């Protein structure tokens, strides 16, 4: 009789896969992390980690036989181990990307707020907000502004009149940009889904339907008011549209615009390496389709130089 796949089994699989994905340095970091906690070196969850680390395939019966934990307690122990591994990875400098750094500042600001240290909390929130805006993490920036508004509305900490206007204007502007980004990212994802499900258009009727679908969902925007993130999603949506209708010259046009966003602001390659590499992939693909082999070689060479000069993070 086949074993039923339950949510517990899926969680078990997730834990096992996570452990097997750890590099040697990450395992060493986890061992050090557990050692620093004191008393945890002999904890059951650490013993479970050692057992799972040695297993080639997940074997629940073998775990129970070790006597580390009973079958009834195993699920909770695995959940605790999973959380501890993620905490260790979060503390690893290799994984300290900008989102984690912003979230960390926001967490610290929340702690200060709960302790009644409102000015200190606002100071950290302002720092986190600037980090979010500089890295185009506008959803996080909006969340931070809403937190600032909460504190300012409850506690007189500055010149409330000017501060209220400043935060209101800032929140409105970022909210509008987030709405456009959401619509463009939705359109991009929907077009990609159509491409995966149905492939390229095959006749005039399908071409008409795709064009109507695209034009009906493309939001109105003022290009000069778009930031890096909004432009990125705009180019992605246009790229998927051009791929669907097999207009590969347009595909090249928008893939090139996508990559130029990063070339104009190289810091974004470090901040958003996956988006950059995806763009390079589509640019090379488009150049292949239009048989522009000279340009393809140039772009591929540019990519190789970026890797050699560590412009593109290796752990992304």
C-alpha positions as CSV (number, residue, x, y, z in Angstrom):
1,X,0.0,0.0,0.0
2,X,1.4,3.4,-1.0
3,X,2.3,5.8,1.8
4,X,-0.1,8.8,1.9
5,X,1.7,12.1,1.4
6,X,0.7,14.3,4.3
7,X,1.7,17.8,5.3
8,X,3.9,16.2,8.0
9,X,5.7,14.1,5.4
10,X,6.3,17.2,3.3
11,X,7.7,19.1,6.3
12,X,10.0,16.1,6.9
13,X,11.1,16.2,3.3
14,X,11.7,20.0,3.5
15,X,13.9,19.5,6.6
16,X,16.0,16.7,5.0
17,X,16.4,18.7,1.8
18,X,17.5,21.8,3.7
19,X,20.1,19.9,5.6
20,X,21.4,18.2,2.4
21,X,21.6,21.7,0.8
22,X,24.0,23.0,3.5
23,X,27.6,23.6,2.4
24,X,30.5,22.6,4.6
25,X,30.9,26.2,5.8
26,X,27.2,26.4,6.6
27,X,27.4,23.2,8.6
28,X,30.4,24.6,10.5
29,X,28.5,27.8,11.1
30,X,25.6,25.8,12.5
31,X,27.8,23.9,14.8
32,X,29.4,27.1,16.1
33,X,25.9,28.7,16.5
34,X,24.7,25.7,18.6
35,X,27.9,25.8,20.7
36,X,27.5,29.5,21.5
37,X,24.0,28.9,22.8
38,X,25.3,26.8,25.7
39,X,23.9,23.5,26.7
40,X,22.5,22.9,23.2
41,X,25.4,20.8,22.1
42,X,23.7,17.8,23.8
43,X,20.1,18.9,22.8
44,X,17.9,16.5,21.1
45,X,17.4,18.7,18.0
46,X,21.2,18.8,17.5
47,X,21.4,15.0,17.8
48,X,18.6,14.8,15.2
49,X,20.7,17.1,12.9
50,X,23.7,14.7,13.2
51,X,21.5,11.7,12.3
52,X,19.9,13.4,9.3
53,X,23.3,14.7,8.2
54,X,24.5,11.1,7.9
55,X,21.5,9.7,6.2
56,X,21.6,9.3,2.4
57,X,17.7,9.1,2.2
58,X,15.3,10.1,4.9
59,X,14.6,7.1,7.2
60,X,12.1,7.8,10.0
61,X,12.3,4.3,11.4
62,X,16.1,4.7,11.8
63,X,15.6,7.9,13.7
64,X,13.2,6.4,16.1
65,X,15.5,3.4,16.7
66,X,18.3,5.8,17.9
67,X,16.2,6.6,20.9
68,X,16.6,10.4,20.4
69,X,12.9,11.0,20.3
70,X,9.6,9.2,20.3
71,X,7.5,9.1,17.2
72,X,4.9,11.3,18.8
73,X,7.5,14.0,19.5
74,X,9.4,13.8,16.2
75,X,7.3,16.3,14.3
76,X,7.8,19.1,16.9
77,X,11.6,18.3,17.2
78,X,11.9,18.6,13.4
79,X,10.1,21.9,13.4
80,X,12.4,23.2,16.1
81,X,15.5,22.0,14.2
82,X,14.3,23.6,11.0
83,X,13.9,26.9,12.8
84,X,17.3,26.7,14.3
85,X,19.0,26.0,10.9
86,X,17.2,29.0,9.3
87,X,18.3,31.2,12.2
88,X,21.9,30.1,11.8
89,X,21.7,30.8,8.0
90,X,20.2,34.2,8.7
91,X,23.1,35.1,10.9
92,X,25.7,33.9,8.3
93,X,27.3,37.0,6.6
94,X,27.1,35.2,3.3
95,X,23.3,35.4,3.4
96,X,23.1,39.0,4.7
97,X,21.3,40.5,1.7
98,X,19.7,43.9,1.7
99,X,16.2,42.6,2.6
100,X,17.5,40.8,5.7
101,X,19.4,43.9,6.7
102,X,16.3,46.1,6.4
103,X,14.1,43.6,8.2
104,X,16.7,43.4,11.0
105,X,16.6,47.2,11.5
106,X,12.8,47.0,11.4
107,X,12.8,44.3,14.1
108,X,15.1,46.3,16.3
109,X,12.9,49.4,15.8
110,X,9.9,47.3,16.9
111,X,11.7,46.2,20.1
112,X,12.5,49.9,20.9
113,X,8.9,50.9,20.3
114,X,7.6,48.2,22.6
115,X,10.0,49.5,25.3
116,X,8.7,53.0,24.9
117,X,11.9,54.4,23.3
118,X,10.0,56.1,20.5
119,X,12.7,58.5,19.3
120,X,15.3,55.7,19.1
121,X,12.7,53.6,17.2
122,X,12.1,56.4,14.7
123,X,15.8,56.9,14.2
124,X,16.2,53.2,13.2
125,X,13.1,53.3,11.1
126,X,14.4,56.3,9.2
127,X,17.7,54.4,8.6
128,X,15.8,51.3,7.4
129,X,13.5,53.4,5.2
130,X,16.5,55.0,3.4
131,X,18.0,51.6,2.9
132,X,14.8,50.3,1.4
133,X,14.4,53.3,-0.9
134,X,18.0,53.1,-2.1
135,X,17.6,49.4,-2.9
136,X,14.2,49.8,-4.5
137,X,12.5,47.7,-1.8
138,X,9.4,50.0,-1.9
139,X,7.0,47.5,-0.3
140,X,9.2,47.4,2.7
141,X,9.6,51.2,2.6
142,X,5.8,51.6,2.7
143,X,5.6,49.3,5.7
144,X,8.2,51.4,7.5
145,X,6.4,54.6,6.7
146,X,3.2,53.2,8.1
147,X,5.0,52.3,11.3
148,X,6.5,55.9,11.4
149,X,3.0,57.3,11.0
150,X,1.7,55.1,13.9
151,X,4.4,56.3,16.3
152,X,4.0,60.0,15.2
153,X,0.2,59.8,15.6
154,X,0.4,58.4,19.1
155,X,3.4,60.3,20.5
156,X,4.5,63.9,20.0
157,X,8.1,63.4,19.1
158,X,8.8,66.1,16.6
159,X,7.2,69.0,14.9
160,X,4.0,67.1,14.2
161,X,2.5,69.4,11.5
162,X,5.5,69.2,9.1
163,X,6.2,65.6,9.9
164,X,2.6,64.5,9.2
165,X,2.7,66.2,5.8
166,X,6.1,64.7,5.0
167,X,5.0,61.2,5.8
168,X,1.6,61.5,4.1
169,X,3.2,62.7,0.8
170,X,5.9,60.0,1.0
171,X,3.3,57.3,1.7
172,X,1.1,58.4,-1.2
173,X,3.9,58.5,-3.7
174,X,5.3,55.1,-2.8
175,X,1.8,53.6,-2.6
176,X,1.1,54.8,-6.2
177,X,4.4,53.3,-7.4
178,X,3.6,50.0,-5.6
179,X,0.2,49.8,-7.3
180,X,1.8,50.2,-10.8
181,X,4.5,47.6,-9.9
182,X,1.8,45.2,-8.7
183,X,-0.2,45.5,-11.9
184,X,2.9,45.2,-14.1
185,X,4.3,42.2,-12.2
186,X,0.8,40.5,-12.4
187,X,0.7,41.1,-16.1
188,X,4.2,39.7,-16.5
189,X,3.4,36.6,-14.5
190,X,0.1,36.1,-16.4
191,X,1.9,36.3,-19.8
192,X,4.6,34.0,-18.7
193,X,1.9,31.5,-17.6
194,X,0.2,31.7,-21.0
195,X,3.5,31.1,-22.7
196,X,4.2,28.0,-20.5
197,X,0.7,26.7,-21.0
198,X,0.0,27.4,-24.6
199,X,3.3,28.3,-26.2
200,X,3.7,30.9,-29.0
201,X,0.7,32.2,-30.9
202,X,0.0,30.0,-34.0
203,X,-2.5,32.0,-36.0
204,X,-4.0,35.5,-36.4
205,X,-6.9,34.7,-34.0
206,X,-4.5,33.9,-31.2
207,X,-2.3,36.9,-32.0
208,X,-5.4,39.2,-31.7
209,X,-6.4,37.6,-28.4
210,X,-2.9,38.0,-26.9
211,X,-2.6,41.6,-28.0
212,X,-6.0,42.5,-26.6
213,X,-5.2,40.7,-23.3
214,X,-1.9,42.6,-23.0
215,X,-3.4,46.1,-23.9
216,X,-6.3,45.6,-21.6
217,X,-4.1,44.9,-18.6
218,X,-1.2,47.3,-19.2
219,X,-1.7,50.0,-16.6
220,X,-1.4,53.7,-17.4
221,X,1.8,55.3,-16.3
222,X,4.1,58.3,-16.7
223,X,7.4,57.0,-17.8
224,X,9.5,59.8,-16.2
225,X,7.9,58.9,-12.8
226,X,8.8,55.3,-12.9
227,X,11.7,54.1,-10.8
228,X,14.1,51.2,-11.4
229,X,11.6,48.5,-10.1
230,X,8.7,49.8,-12.1
231,X,10.7,50.0,-15.3
232,X,12.0,46.5,-14.7
233,X,8.5,45.0,-14.5
234,X,7.4,47.1,-17.5
235,X,10.2,45.7,-19.6
236,X,9.5,42.1,-18.4
237,X,5.8,42.4,-19.3
238,X,6.7,43.7,-22.8
239,X,9.3,41.0,-23.2
240,X,6.9,38.1,-22.5
241,X,4.4,39.7,-24.8
242,X,6.9,39.9,-27.6
243,X,8.0,36.3,-27.0
244,X,4.4,35.1,-27.1
245,X,3.7,36.8,-30.5
246,X,7.2,35.8,-31.8
247,X,8.3,39.3,-32.4
248,X,11.9,38.6,-31.5
249,X,13.2,42.0,-32.5
250,X,10.9,43.5,-29.8
251,X,12.2,40.8,-27.5
252,X,15.7,42.0,-28.0
253,X,14.6,45.7,-27.6
254,X,13.1,45.0,-24.2
255,X,15.7,42.6,-23.0
256,X,18.3,45.2,-23.9
257,X,16.4,47.9,-22.0
258,X,16.2,45.5,-19.0
259,X,19.9,45.0,-19.0
260,X,20.7,48.7,-19.5
261,X,18.8,49.4,-16.3
262,X,21.5,47.5,-14.5
263,X,24.4,48.9,-16.5
264,X,23.2,52.4,-15.7
265,X,23.2,51.6,-12.0
266,X,25.7,48.7,-11.4
267,X,24.9,48.6,-7.7
268,X,21.6,46.9,-8.6
269,X,23.5,44.0,-10.1
270,X,24.7,43.3,-6.5
271,X,21.4,44.0,-5.0
272,X,19.3,42.1,-7.5
273,X,21.6,39.6,-9.1
274,X,18.9,37.1,-10.1
275,X,16.9,39.7,-12.0
276,X,20.1,40.7,-13.8
277,X,21.1,37.2,-14.8
278,X,17.6,36.4,-16.0
279,X,17.7,39.5,-18.1
280,X,21.1,38.5,-19.6
281,X,19.6,35.1,-20.4
282,X,16.7,36.6,-22.3
283,X,19.0,39.1,-24.1
284,X,21.2,36.3,-25.3
285,X,18.2,34.2,-26.3
286,X,16.7,37.1,-28.3
287,X,20.0,37.8,-30.0
288,X,20.2,34.2,-31.0
289,X,16.7,34.3,-32.5
290,X,17.4,37.4,-34.6
291,X,20.8,35.9,-35.6
292,X,22.8,38.9,-34.3
293,X,25.8,36.7,-33.3
294,X,28.3,39.5,-33.1
295,X,26.2,41.3,-30.4
296,X,25.6,38.0,-28.7
297,X,29.3,37.4,-28.3
298,X,29.8,40.9,-27.0
299,X,27.1,40.5,-24.3
300,X,28.4,37.1,-23.3
301,X,31.9,38.5,-23.0
302,X,30.5,41.3,-20.8
303,X,28.8,38.7,-18.6
304,X,32.0,36.7,-18.2
305,X,34.0,39.9,-17.2
306,X,31.3,40.7,-14.6
307,X,31.8,37.2,-13.1
308,X,35.6,37.4,-13.2
309,X,35.6,40.9,-11.5
310,X,33.1,39.8,-8.8
311,X,30.5,42.3,-9.9
312,X,27.9,39.5,-9.9
313,X,27.7,37.9,-6.4
314,X,28.5,34.2,-6.5
315,X,26.1,33.4,-3.6
316,X,22.8,34.8,-4.9
